[in-house]
């Protein structure tokens, strides 16, 4: 059985207007494996400035998984990319999603309660 949770959080924009923003995360769980569909907004301007990855982190900010983004999405905003079959220890009930762009670095953390 597959459970899907959609989490929308109203975000306050940063003074750094060009930081990536994680807008929405959809999580599904099958057995002990999680899948994430992450929607990111960023003013990608081409190869010189674009979102190049997002990460799933535990409460101590240890990286559990990384989705590398191999090209800019200047004509597709916001965009959603998935990351599947992530094994997360059953003692972990909350994770964070963090986007990263090639110039400004890490975005704010987006908190997710796991199903």
Biopython code that builds the backbone (N, CA, C, O; Angstrom):
import numpy as np
from Bio.PDB.StructureBuilder import StructureBuilder

atoms = [
    (1, "UNK", "N", (0.842, -1.177, 0.000)),
    (1, "UNK", "CA", (0.000, 0.000, 0.000)),
    (1, "UNK", "C", (0.886, 1.239, 0.000)),
    (1, "UNK", "O", (1.934, 1.273, 0.646)),
    (2, "UNK", "N", (0.457, 2.232, -0.719)),
    (2, "UNK", "CA", (1.257, 3.438, -0.877)),
    (2, "UNK", "C", (0.520, 4.611, -0.244)),
    (2, "UNK", "O", (-0.623, 4.898, -0.600)),
    (3, "UNK", "N", (1.172, 5.283, 0.689)),
    (3, "UNK", "CA", (0.600, 6.474, 1.316)),
    (3, "UNK", "C", (1.269, 7.702, 0.732)),
    (3, "UNK", "O", (2.492, 7.751, 0.605)),
    (4, "UNK", "N", (0.469, 8.688, 0.378)),
    (4, "UNK", "CA", (1.022, 9.924, -0.172)),
    (4, "UNK", "C", (0.606, 11.075, 0.726)),
    (4, "UNK", "O", (-0.569, 11.239, 1.055)),
    (5, "UNK", "N", (1.578, 11.855, 1.108)),
    (5, "UNK", "CA", (1.338, 13.025, 1.931)),
    (5, "UNK", "C", (1.811, 14.245, 1.163)),
    (5, "UNK", "O", (2.932, 14.275, 0.656)),
    (6, "UNK", "N", (0.959, 15.242, 1.082)),
    (6, "UNK", "CA", (1.323, 16.480, 0.423)),
    (6, "UNK", "C", (1.440, 17.549, 1.496)),
    (6, "UNK", "O", (0.532, 17.765, 2.299)),
    (7, "UNK", "N", (2.578, 18.203, 1.480)),
    (7, "UNK", "CA", (2.832, 19.202, 2.505)),
    (7, "UNK", "C", (3.115, 20.532, 1.829)),
    (7, "UNK", "O", (4.057, 20.652, 1.047)),
    (8, "UNK", "N", (2.313, 21.507, 2.127)),
    (8, "UNK", "CA", (2.516, 22.851, 1.628)),
    (8, "UNK", "C", (2.806, 23.752, 2.811)),
    (8, "UNK", "O", (2.071, 23.748, 3.799)),
    (9, "UNK", "N", (3.853, 24.507, 2.715)),
    (9, "UNK", "CA", (4.199, 25.440, 3.774)),
    (9, "UNK", "C", (4.368, 26.810, 3.145)),
    (9, "UNK", "O", (5.069, 26.962, 2.145)),
    (10, "UNK", "N", (3.727, 27.801, 3.731)),
    (10, "UNK", "CA", (3.908, 29.161, 3.269)),
    (10, "UNK", "C", (5.305, 29.607, 3.655)),
    (10, "UNK", "O", (5.683, 29.561, 4.826)),
    (11, "UNK", "N", (6.065, 30.038, 2.662)),
    (11, "UNK", "CA", (7.441, 30.439, 2.916)),
    (11, "UNK", "C", (7.573, 31.953, 2.879)),
    (11, "UNK", "O", (6.945, 32.628, 2.064)),
    (12, "UNK", "N", (8.389, 32.465, 3.763)),
    (12, "UNK", "CA", (8.711, 33.884, 3.762)),
    (12, "UNK", "C", (9.961, 34.050, 2.929)),
    (12, "UNK", "O", (10.980, 33.412, 3.196)),
    (13, "UNK", "N", (9.892, 34.912, 1.914)),
    (13, "UNK", "CA", (11.036, 35.053, 1.027)),
    (13, "UNK", "C", (12.177, 35.747, 1.729)),
    (13, "UNK", "O", (11.978, 36.637, 2.557)),
    (14, "UNK", "N", (13.351, 35.334, 1.390)),
    (14, "UNK", "CA", (14.580, 35.827, 1.984)),
    (14, "UNK", "C", (14.994, 37.139, 1.343)),
    (14, "UNK", "O", (14.542, 37.476, 0.249)),
    (15, "UNK", "N", (15.850, 37.872, 2.026)),
    (15, "UNK", "CA", (16.425, 39.080, 1.445)),
    (15, "UNK", "C", (17.276, 38.735, 0.225)),
    (15, "UNK", "O", (17.518, 39.578, -0.639)),
    (16, "UNK", "N", (17.721, 37.490, 0.171)),
    (16, "UNK", "CA", (18.479, 37.016, -0.977)),
    (16, "UNK", "C", (17.477, 36.444, -1.970)),
    (16, "UNK", "O", (17.198, 35.245, -1.955)),
    (17, "UNK", "N", (16.937, 37.298, -2.831)),
    (17, "UNK", "CA", (15.820, 36.937, -3.692)),
    (17, "UNK", "C", (16.135, 35.806, -4.660)),
    (17, "UNK", "O", (15.213, 35.165, -5.164)),
    (18, "UNK", "N", (17.393, 35.545, -4.932)),
    (18, "UNK", "CA", (17.711, 34.537, -5.927)),
    (18, "UNK", "C", (18.081, 33.184, -5.312)),
    (18, "UNK", "O", (18.573, 32.305, -6.019)),
    (19, "UNK", "N", (17.854, 33.003, -4.017)),
    (19, "UNK", "CA", (18.058, 31.686, -3.423)),
    (19, "UNK", "C", (16.966, 30.742, -3.910)),
    (19, "UNK", "O", (15.838, 31.167, -4.157)),
    (20, "UNK", "N", (17.296, 29.483, -4.046)),
    (20, "UNK", "CA", (16.300, 28.475, -4.398)),
    (20, "UNK", "C", (15.287, 28.349, -3.266)),
    (20, "UNK", "O", (15.638, 28.493, -2.094)),
    (21, "UNK", "N", (14.042, 28.083, -3.613)),
    (21, "UNK", "CA", (12.989, 27.903, -2.622)),
    (21, "UNK", "C", (12.331, 26.553, -2.863)),
    (21, "UNK", "O", (11.829, 26.284, -3.955)),
    (22, "UNK", "N", (12.335, 25.713, -1.846)),
    (22, "UNK", "CA", (11.591, 24.465, -1.905)),
    (22, "UNK", "C", (10.140, 24.834, -1.615)),
    (22, "UNK", "O", (9.806, 25.249, -0.506)),
    (23, "UNK", "N", (9.276, 24.677, -2.627)),
    (23, "UNK", "CA", (7.880, 25.095, -2.496)),
    (23, "UNK", "C", (6.960, 24.000, -1.974)),
    (23, "UNK", "O", (6.024, 24.275, -1.223)),
    (24, "UNK", "N", (7.226, 22.764, -2.368)),
    (24, "UNK", "CA", (6.330, 21.673, -1.994)),
    (24, "UNK", "C", (7.101, 20.358, -2.061)),
    (24, "UNK", "O", (8.006, 20.193, -2.880)),
    (25, "UNK", "N", (6.733, 19.440, -1.197)),
    (25, "UNK", "CA", (7.329, 18.105, -1.207)),
    (25, "UNK", "C", (6.206, 17.084, -1.070)),
    (25, "UNK", "O", (5.379, 17.174, -0.162)),
    (26, "UNK", "N", (6.184, 16.120, -1.972)),
    (26, "UNK", "CA", (5.256, 14.993, -1.873)),
    (26, "UNK", "C", (6.092, 13.774, -1.493)),
    (26, "UNK", "O", (7.143, 13.511, -2.077)),
    (27, "UNK", "N", (5.598, 13.041, -0.505)),
    (27, "UNK", "CA", (6.322, 11.876, -0.009)),
    (27, "UNK", "C", (5.440, 10.650, -0.186)),
    (27, "UNK", "O", (4.240, 10.681, 0.086)),
    (28, "UNK", "N", (6.048, 9.591, -0.640)),
    (28, "UNK", "CA", (5.353, 8.308, -0.621)),
    (28, "UNK", "C", (6.266, 7.288, 0.041)),
    (28, "UNK", "O", (7.491, 7.396, -0.004)),
    (29, "UNK", "N", (5.635, 6.296, 0.655)),
    (29, "UNK", "CA", (6.395, 5.264, 1.351)),
    (29, "UNK", "C", (5.856, 3.906, 0.935)),
    (29, "UNK", "O", (4.648, 3.669, 0.952)),
    (30, "UNK", "N", (6.749, 3.041, 0.569)),
    (30, "UNK", "CA", (6.386, 1.663, 0.254)),
    (30, "UNK", "C", (7.364, 0.774, 0.990)),
    (30, "UNK", "O", (8.570, 0.808, 0.743)),
    (31, "UNK", "N", (6.818, -0.035, 1.915)),
    (31, "UNK", "CA", (7.641, -0.850, 2.804)),
    (31, "UNK", "C", (8.556, 0.083, 3.588)),
    (31, "UNK", "O", (8.053, 0.986, 4.257)),
    (32, "UNK", "N", (9.856, -0.089, 3.541)),
    (32, "UNK", "CA", (10.777, 0.761, 4.299)),
    (32, "UNK", "C", (11.436, 1.814, 3.423)),
    (32, "UNK", "O", (12.397, 2.452, 3.854)),
    (33, "UNK", "N", (10.938, 2.014, 2.188)),
    (33, "UNK", "CA", (11.577, 2.950, 1.258)),
    (33, "UNK", "C", (10.698, 4.160, 1.005)),
    (33, "UNK", "O", (9.484, 4.043, 0.838)),
    (34, "UNK", "N", (11.327, 5.313, 0.981)),
    (34, "UNK", "CA", (10.637, 6.570, 0.734)),
    (34, "UNK", "C", (10.982, 7.104, -0.651)),
    (34, "UNK", "O", (12.071, 6.876, -1.180)),
    (35, "UNK", "N", (10.019, 7.821, -1.218)),
    (35, "UNK", "CA", (10.245, 8.566, -2.461)),
    (35, "UNK", "C", (9.804, 10.001, -2.225)),
    (35, "UNK", "O", (8.819, 10.258, -1.532)),
    (36, "UNK", "N", (10.544, 10.925, -2.808)),
    (36, "UNK", "CA", (10.268, 12.352, -2.652)),
    (36, "UNK", "C", (10.088, 12.986, -4.027)),
    (36, "UNK", "O", (10.854, 12.703, -4.948)),
    (37, "UNK", "N", (9.088, 13.832, -4.166)),
    (37, "UNK", "CA", (8.926, 14.668, -5.350)),
    (37, "UNK", "C", (9.011, 16.108, -4.839)),
    (37, "UNK", "O", (8.138, 16.566, -4.103)),
    (38, "UNK", "N", (10.055, 16.802, -5.233)),
    (38, "UNK", "CA", (10.356, 18.119, -4.666)),
    (38, "UNK", "C", (10.163, 19.198, -5.737)),
    (38, "UNK", "O", (10.760, 19.145, -6.813)),
    (39, "UNK", "N", (9.316, 20.172, -5.411)),
    (39, "UNK", "CA", (9.096, 21.308, -6.327)),
    (39, "UNK", "C", (9.944, 22.477, -5.845)),
    (39, "UNK", "O", (9.857, 22.895, -4.691)),
    (40, "UNK", "N", (10.769, 22.997, -6.757)),
    (40, "UNK", "CA", (11.726, 24.065, -6.442)),
    (40, "UNK", "C", (11.482, 25.246, -7.360)),
    (40, "UNK", "O", (11.228, 25.081, -8.553)),
    (41, "UNK", "N", (11.561, 26.434, -6.795)),
    (41, "UNK", "CA", (11.480, 27.677, -7.557)),
    (41, "UNK", "C", (12.814, 28.397, -7.455)),
    (41, "UNK", "O", (13.364, 28.563, -6.367)),
    (42, "UNK", "N", (13.326, 28.822, -8.601)),
    (42, "UNK", "CA", (14.599, 29.549, -8.628)),
    (42, "UNK", "C", (14.711, 30.286, -9.953)),
    (42, "UNK", "O", (14.234, 29.802, -10.979)),
    (43, "UNK", "N", (15.323, 31.423, -9.934)),
    (43, "UNK", "CA", (15.521, 32.195, -11.164)),
    (43, "UNK", "C", (16.753, 31.688, -11.905)),
    (43, "UNK", "O", (17.739, 32.410, -12.055)),
    (44, "UNK", "N", (16.687, 30.432, -12.371)),
    (44, "UNK", "CA", (17.802, 29.896, -13.151)),
    (44, "UNK", "C", (18.047, 30.814, -14.350)),
    (44, "UNK", "O", (17.112, 31.197, -15.054)),
    (45, "UNK", "N", (19.304, 31.157, -14.569)),
    (45, "UNK", "CA", (19.630, 32.057, -15.686)),
    (45, "UNK", "C", (20.482, 31.361, -16.740)),
    (45, "UNK", "O", (20.977, 32.013, -17.659)),
    (46, "UNK", "N", (20.657, 30.076, -16.624)),
    (46, "UNK", "CA", (21.489, 29.322, -17.553)),
    (46, "UNK", "C", (22.576, 28.602, -16.787)),
    (46, "UNK", "O", (22.512, 28.458, -15.566)),
    (47, "UNK", "N", (23.576, 28.151, -17.528)),
    (47, "UNK", "CA", (24.639, 27.343, -16.938)),
    (47, "UNK", "C", (25.459, 28.087, -15.883)),
    (47, "UNK", "O", (26.119, 27.452, -15.061)),
    (48, "UNK", "N", (25.429, 29.411, -15.893)),
    (48, "UNK", "CA", (26.204, 30.191, -14.929)),
    (48, "UNK", "C", (25.530, 30.285, -13.554)),
    (48, "UNK", "O", (26.192, 30.607, -12.568)),
    (49, "UNK", "N", (24.201, 30.003, -13.478)),
    (49, "UNK", "CA", (23.484, 30.130, -12.208)),
    (49, "UNK", "C", (22.206, 29.306, -12.257)),
    (49, "UNK", "O", (21.215, 29.717, -12.861)),
    (50, "UNK", "N", (22.235, 28.137, -11.615)),
    (50, "UNK", "CA", (21.056, 27.273, -11.615)),
    (50, "UNK", "C", (21.067, 26.363, -10.386)),
    (50, "UNK", "O", (22.096, 26.199, -9.731)),
    (51, "UNK", "N", (19.906, 25.775, -10.083)),
    (51, "UNK", "CA", (19.805, 24.813, -8.992)),
    (51, "UNK", "C", (20.478, 23.530, -9.454)),
    (51, "UNK", "O", (20.075, 22.931, -10.452)),
    (52, "UNK", "N", (21.507, 23.111, -8.723)),
    (52, "UNK", "CA", (22.284, 21.954, -9.156)),
    (52, "UNK", "C", (22.060, 20.691, -8.316)),
    (52, "UNK", "O", (22.584, 19.627, -8.649)),
    (53, "UNK", "N", (21.276, 20.803, -7.219)),
    (53, "UNK", "CA", (20.953, 19.604, -6.437)),
    (53, "UNK", "C", (19.958, 19.954, -5.344)),
    (53, "UNK", "O", (19.725, 21.122, -5.032)),
    (54, "UNK", "N", (19.380, 18.906, -4.774)),
    (54, "UNK", "CA", (18.702, 19.033, -3.488)),
    (54, "UNK", "C", (19.063, 17.825, -2.644)),
    (54, "UNK", "O", (19.436, 16.769, -3.156)),
    (55, "UNK", "N", (18.941, 18.010, -1.340)),
    (55, "UNK", "CA", (19.348, 16.972, -0.397)),
    (55, "UNK", "C", (18.235, 16.690, 0.601)),
    (55, "UNK", "O", (17.432, 17.564, 0.928)),
    (56, "UNK", "N", (18.206, 15.455, 1.074)),
    (56, "UNK", "CA", (17.340, 15.044, 2.171)),
    (56, "UNK", "C", (18.255, 14.866, 3.374)),
    (56, "UNK", "O", (19.239, 14.129, 3.311)),
    (57, "UNK", "N", (17.922, 15.554, 4.482)),
    (57, "UNK", "CA", (18.777, 15.542, 5.673)),
    (57, "UNK", "C", (18.008, 15.060, 6.888)),
    (57, "UNK", "O", (16.788, 15.205, 6.960)),
    (58, "UNK", "N", (18.730, 14.483, 7.849)),
    (58, "UNK", "CA", (18.102, 14.111, 9.111)),
    (58, "UNK", "C", (18.117, 15.304, 10.071)),
    (58, "UNK", "O", (18.555, 16.395, 9.706)),
    (59, "UNK", "N", (17.637, 15.090, 11.295)),
    (59, "UNK", "CA", (17.525, 16.201, 12.258)),
    (59, "UNK", "C", (18.870, 16.811, 12.625)),
    (59, "UNK", "O", (18.936, 17.971, 13.030)),
    (60, "UNK", "N", (19.953, 16.030, 12.486)),
    (60, "UNK", "CA", (21.287, 16.535, 12.775)),
    (60, "UNK", "C", (21.977, 17.105, 11.539)),
    (60, "UNK", "O", (23.166, 17.423, 11.568)),
    (61, "UNK", "N", (21.213, 17.230, 10.454)),
    (61, "UNK", "CA", (21.671, 17.781, 9.163)),
    (61, "UNK", "C", (22.666, 16.866, 8.446)),
    (61, "UNK", "O", (23.446, 17.321, 7.610)),
    (62, "UNK", "N", (22.631, 15.567, 8.780)),
    (62, "UNK", "CA", (23.395, 14.585, 8.019)),
    (62, "UNK", "C", (22.651, 14.303, 6.722)),
    (62, "UNK", "O", (21.427, 14.170, 6.730)),
    (63, "UNK", "N", (23.363, 14.212, 5.620)),
    (63, "UNK", "CA", (22.746, 13.983, 4.320)),
    (63, "UNK", "C", (22.353, 12.515, 4.199)),
    (63, "UNK", "O", (23.192, 11.624, 4.327)),
    (64, "UNK", "N", (21.061, 12.275, 3.948)),
    (64, "UNK", "CA", (20.544, 10.926, 3.755)),
    (64, "UNK", "C", (20.507, 10.552, 2.278)),
    (64, "UNK", "O", (20.669, 9.384, 1.922)),
    (65, "UNK", "N", (20.292, 11.556, 1.416)),
    (65, "UNK", "CA", (20.217, 11.314, -0.026)),
    (65, "UNK", "C", (20.401, 12.634, -0.758)),
    (65, "UNK", "O", (20.102, 13.703, -0.226)),
    (66, "UNK", "N", (20.898, 12.543, -1.991)),
    (66, "UNK", "CA", (21.099, 13.731, -2.828)),
    (66, "UNK", "C", (20.539, 13.466, -4.223)),
    (66, "UNK", "O", (20.764, 12.400, -4.796)),
    (67, "UNK", "N", (19.811, 14.436, -4.762)),
    (67, "UNK", "CA", (19.373, 14.385, -6.157)),
    (67, "UNK", "C", (20.174, 15.459, -6.899)),
    (67, "UNK", "O", (19.975, 16.653, -6.675)),
    (68, "UNK", "N", (21.070, 15.031, -7.773)),
    (68, "UNK", "CA", (21.848, 15.970, -8.585)),
    (68, "UNK", "C", (20.999, 16.408, -9.765)),
    (68, "UNK", "O", (20.335, 15.593, -10.406)),
    (69, "UNK", "N", (21.028, 17.701, -10.043)),
    (69, "UNK", "CA", (20.314, 18.277, -11.189)),
    (69, "UNK", "C", (21.375, 18.712, -12.190)),
    (69, "UNK", "O", (22.191, 19.584, -11.895)),
    (70, "UNK", "N", (21.364, 18.111, -13.359)),
    (70, "UNK", "CA", (22.474, 18.216, -14.299)),
    (70, "UNK", "C", (22.398, 19.390, -15.258)),
    (70, "UNK", "O", (23.330, 19.602, -16.034)),
    (71, "UNK", "N", (21.310, 20.163, -15.230)),
    (71, "UNK", "CA", (21.186, 21.277, -16.172)),
    (71, "UNK", "C", (20.242, 22.334, -15.603)),
    (71, "UNK", "O", (19.461, 22.048, -14.695)),
    (72, "UNK", "N", (20.311, 23.556, -16.135)),
    (72, "UNK", "CA", (19.415, 24.621, -15.670)),
    (72, "UNK", "C", (17.972, 24.388, -16.133)),
    (72, "UNK", "O", (17.720, 23.672, -17.102)),
    (73, "UNK", "N", (17.051, 25.004, -15.423)),
    (73, "UNK", "CA", (15.621, 24.908, -15.732)),
    (73, "UNK", "C", (15.037, 26.309, -15.920)),
    (73, "UNK", "O", (13.988, 26.628, -15.362)),
    (74, "UNK", "N", (15.716, 27.135, -16.703)),
    (74, "UNK", "CA", (15.283, 28.519, -16.848)),
    (74, "UNK", "C", (13.921, 28.657, -17.524)),
    (74, "UNK", "O", (13.250, 29.670, -17.327)),
    (75, "UNK", "N", (13.494, 27.675, -18.311)),
    (75, "UNK", "CA", (12.195, 27.732, -18.990)),
    (75, "UNK", "C", (11.154, 26.825, -18.348)),
    (75, "UNK", "O", (10.093, 26.586, -18.925)),
    (76, "UNK", "N", (11.451, 26.325, -17.168)),
    (76, "UNK", "CA", (10.544, 25.420, -16.451)),
    (76, "UNK", "C", (10.575, 25.799, -14.971)),
    (76, "UNK", "O", (11.349, 25.239, -14.194)),
    (77, "UNK", "N", (9.737, 26.742, -14.595)),
    (77, "UNK", "CA", (9.720, 27.212, -13.215)),
    (77, "UNK", "C", (8.299, 27.301, -12.693)),
    (77, "UNK", "O", (7.423, 27.789, -13.407)),
    (78, "UNK", "N", (8.039, 26.855, -11.494)),
    (78, "UNK", "CA", (8.920, 25.991, -10.720)),
    (78, "UNK", "C", (9.005, 24.624, -11.395)),
    (78, "UNK", "O", (8.223, 24.320, -12.296)),
    (79, "UNK", "N", (9.951, 23.810, -10.957)),
    (79, "UNK", "CA", (10.105, 22.469, -11.526)),
    (79, "UNK", "C", (10.103, 21.442, -10.402)),
    (79, "UNK", "O", (10.447, 21.748, -9.260)),
    (80, "UNK", "N", (9.710, 20.217, -10.746)),
    (80, "UNK", "CA", (9.641, 19.132, -9.769)),
    (80, "UNK", "C", (10.524, 17.989, -10.239)),
    (80, "UNK", "O", (10.479, 17.587, -11.402)),
    (81, "UNK", "N", (11.323, 17.475, -9.320)),
    (81, "UNK", "CA", (12.171, 16.319, -9.610)),
    (81, "UNK", "C", (12.080, 15.332, -8.456)),
    (81, "UNK", "O", (11.983, 15.721, -7.292)),
    (82, "UNK", "N", (12.113, 14.070, -8.793)),
    (82, "UNK", "CA", (11.934, 13.020, -7.813)),
    (82, "UNK", "C", (13.233, 12.366, -7.388)),
    (82, "UNK", "O", (14.265, 12.473, -8.051)),
    (83, "UNK", "N", (13.142, 11.694, -6.269)),
    (83, "UNK", "CA", (14.244, 10.918, -5.708)),
    (83, "UNK", "C", (13.583, 9.715, -5.035)),
    (83, "UNK", "O", (12.788, 9.879, -4.110)),
    (84, "UNK", "N", (13.916, 8.503, -5.501)),
    (84, "UNK", "CA", (13.167, 7.327, -5.072)),
    (84, "UNK", "C", (14.035, 6.313, -4.341)),
    (84, "UNK", "O", (15.264, 6.339, -4.406)),
    (85, "UNK", "N", (13.340, 5.415, -3.641)),
    (85, "UNK", "CA", (13.941, 4.260, -2.967)),
    (85, "UNK", "C", (14.995, 4.646, -1.938)),
    (85, "UNK", "O", (16.090, 4.086, -1.915)),
    (86, "UNK", "N", (14.652, 5.608, -1.089)),
    (86, "UNK", "CA", (15.544, 6.078, -0.039)),
    (86, "UNK", "C", (15.203, 5.332, 1.250)),
    (86, "UNK", "O", (14.082, 5.424, 1.749)),
    (87, "UNK", "N", (16.153, 4.612, 1.772)),
    (87, "UNK", "CA", (15.953, 3.899, 3.033)),
    (87, "UNK", "C", (16.248, 4.864, 4.183)),
    (87, "UNK", "O", (17.340, 5.422, 4.283)),
    (88, "UNK", "N", (15.259, 5.043, 5.034)),
    (88, "UNK", "CA", (15.399, 5.927, 6.182)),
    (88, "UNK", "C", (15.062, 5.113, 7.426)),
    (88, "UNK", "O", (14.020, 4.460, 7.489)),
    (89, "UNK", "N", (15.946, 5.157, 8.404)),
    (89, "UNK", "CA", (15.774, 4.392, 9.634)),
    (89, "UNK", "C", (14.417, 4.696, 10.252)),
    (89, "UNK", "O", (13.961, 5.840, 10.238)),
    (90, "UNK", "N", (13.780, 3.674, 10.790)),
    (90, "UNK", "CA", (12.434, 3.817, 11.358)),
    (90, "UNK", "C", (12.397, 4.716, 12.590)),
    (90, "UNK", "O", (11.321, 5.154, 12.997)),
    (91, "UNK", "N", (13.553, 4.998, 13.192)),
    (91, "UNK", "CA", (13.584, 5.895, 14.350)),
    (91, "UNK", "C", (13.525, 7.363, 13.937)),
    (91, "UNK", "O", (13.330, 8.236, 14.782)),
    (92, "UNK", "N", (13.688, 7.639, 12.654)),
    (92, "UNK", "CA", (13.646, 9.018, 12.148)),
    (92, "UNK", "C", (12.207, 9.340, 11.761)),
    (92, "UNK", "O", (11.616, 8.652, 10.929)),
    (93, "UNK", "N", (11.642, 10.388, 12.366)),
    (93, "UNK", "CA", (10.265, 10.765, 12.061)),
    (93, "UNK", "C", (10.145, 12.093, 11.322)),
    (93, "UNK", "O", (9.051, 12.508, 10.940)),
    (94, "UNK", "N", (11.279, 12.749, 11.127)),
    (94, "UNK", "CA", (11.265, 14.057, 10.476)),
    (94, "UNK", "C", (12.540, 14.198, 9.659)),
    (94, "UNK", "O", (13.614, 13.791, 10.103)),
    (95, "UNK", "N", (12.424, 14.779, 8.452)),
    (95, "UNK", "CA", (13.593, 15.081, 7.632)),
    (95, "UNK", "C", (13.466, 16.513, 7.119)),
    (95, "UNK", "O", (12.425, 17.156, 7.252)),
    (96, "UNK", "N", (14.540, 16.978, 6.540)),
    (96, "UNK", "CA", (14.572, 18.313, 5.945)),
    (96, "UNK", "C", (14.989, 18.181, 4.483)),
    (96, "UNK", "O", (15.771, 17.299, 4.126)),
    (97, "UNK", "N", (14.459, 19.066, 3.646)),
    (97, "UNK", "CA", (14.872, 19.158, 2.253)),
    (97, "UNK", "C", (15.597, 20.485, 2.103)),
    (97, "UNK", "O", (15.144, 21.517, 2.598)),
    (98, "UNK", "N", (16.729, 20.441, 1.412)),
    (98, "UNK", "CA", (17.527, 21.650, 1.189)),
    (98, "UNK", "C", (17.954, 21.661, -0.284)),
    (98, "UNK", "O", (18.592, 20.725, -0.766)),
    (99, "UNK", "N", (17.589, 22.737, -0.986)),
    (99, "UNK", "CA", (18.034, 22.920, -2.369)),
    (99, "UNK", "C", (19.366, 23.669, -2.357)),
    (99, "UNK", "O", (19.726, 24.307, -1.367)),
    (100, "UNK", "N", (20.082, 23.581, -3.462)),
    (100, "UNK", "CA", (21.383, 24.227, -3.580)),
    (100, "UNK", "C", (21.515, 24.795, -4.984)),
    (100, "UNK", "O", (21.223, 24.109, -5.963)),
    (101, "UNK", "N", (21.958, 26.056, -5.089)),
    (101, "UNK", "CA", (22.229, 26.586, -6.424)),
    (101, "UNK", "C", (23.710, 26.867, -6.597)),
    (101, "UNK", "O", (24.446, 27.014, -5.621)),
    (102, "UNK", "N", (24.135, 26.938, -7.835)),
    (102, "UNK", "CA", (25.559, 26.968, -8.179)),
    (102, "UNK", "C", (26.275, 28.257, -7.788)),
    (102, "UNK", "O", (27.505, 28.307, -7.815)),
    (103, "UNK", "N", (25.532, 29.296, -7.425)),
    (103, "UNK", "CA", (26.159, 30.569, -7.041)),
    (103, "UNK", "C", (25.918, 30.884, -5.563)),
    (103, "UNK", "O", (26.865, 31.168, -4.830)),
    (104, "UNK", "N", (24.668, 30.838, -5.126)),
    (104, "UNK", "CA", (24.306, 31.287, -3.781)),
    (104, "UNK", "C", (24.334, 30.197, -2.721)),
    (104, "UNK", "O", (24.226, 30.492, -1.531)),
    (105, "UNK", "N", (24.478, 28.944, -3.134)),
    (105, "UNK", "CA", (24.585, 27.865, -2.158)),
    (105, "UNK", "C", (23.251, 27.342, -1.680)),
    (105, "UNK", "O", (22.295, 27.247, -2.450)),
    (106, "UNK", "N", (23.188, 26.999, -0.384)),
    (106, "UNK", "CA", (22.046, 26.296, 0.190)),
    (106, "UNK", "C", (20.849, 27.202, 0.430)),
    (106, "UNK", "O", (20.980, 28.376, 0.776)),
    (107, "UNK", "N", (19.677, 26.611, 0.231)),
    (107, "UNK", "CA", (18.413, 27.293, 0.532)),
    (107, "UNK", "C", (18.085, 27.104, 2.013)),
    (107, "UNK", "O", (18.820, 26.459, 2.762)),
    (108, "UNK", "N", (16.958, 27.689, 2.403)),
    (108, "UNK", "CA", (16.423, 27.433, 3.751)),
    (108, "UNK", "C", (15.978, 25.982, 3.818)),
    (108, "UNK", "O", (15.684, 25.367, 2.793)),
    (109, "UNK", "N", (15.931, 25.438, 5.024)),
    (109, "UNK", "CA", (15.486, 24.060, 5.212)),
    (109, "UNK", "C", (13.968, 23.979, 5.172)),
    (109, "UNK", "O", (13.277, 24.850, 5.700)),
    (110, "UNK", "N", (13.465, 22.950, 4.556)),
    (110, "UNK", "CA", (12.034, 22.664, 4.458)),
    (110, "UNK", "C", (11.785, 21.412, 5.285)),
    (110, "UNK", "O", (12.285, 20.339, 4.947)),
    (111, "UNK", "N", (11.030, 21.532, 6.346)),
    (111, "UNK", "CA", (10.818, 20.430, 7.286)),
    (111, "UNK", "C", (9.670, 19.537, 6.841)),
    (111, "UNK", "O", (8.624, 20.020, 6.406)),
    (112, "UNK", "N", (9.878, 18.225, 6.957)),
    (112, "UNK", "CA", (8.864, 17.241, 6.568)),
    (112, "UNK", "C", (8.700, 16.222, 7.695)),
    (112, "UNK", "O", (9.685, 15.680, 8.195)),
    (113, "UNK", "N", (7.459, 15.964, 8.089)),
    (113, "UNK", "CA", (7.168, 14.871, 9.006)),
    (113, "UNK", "C", (6.914, 13.634, 8.148)),
    (113, "UNK", "O", (6.085, 13.668, 7.239)),
    (114, "UNK", "N", (7.619, 12.553, 8.433)),
    (114, "UNK", "CA", (7.500, 11.344, 7.629)),
    (114, "UNK", "C", (6.215, 10.578, 7.980)),
    (114, "UNK", "O", (5.766, 10.579, 9.126)),
    (115, "UNK", "N", (5.643, 9.933, 6.971)),
    (115, "UNK", "CA", (4.438, 9.125, 7.217)),
    (115, "UNK", "C", (4.772, 7.892, 8.042)),
    (115, "UNK", "O", (3.886, 7.095, 8.347)),
]
sb = StructureBuilder()
sb.init_structure("model")
sb.init_model(0)
sb.init_chain("A")
sb.init_seg("    ")
for serial, (resi, resn, name, xyz) in enumerate(atoms, 1):
    if name == "N":
        sb.init_residue(resn, " ", resi, " ")
    sb.init_atom(name, np.array(xyz, "f"), 0.0, 1.0, " ", f" {name:<3s}", serial, name[0])
structure = sb.get_structure()
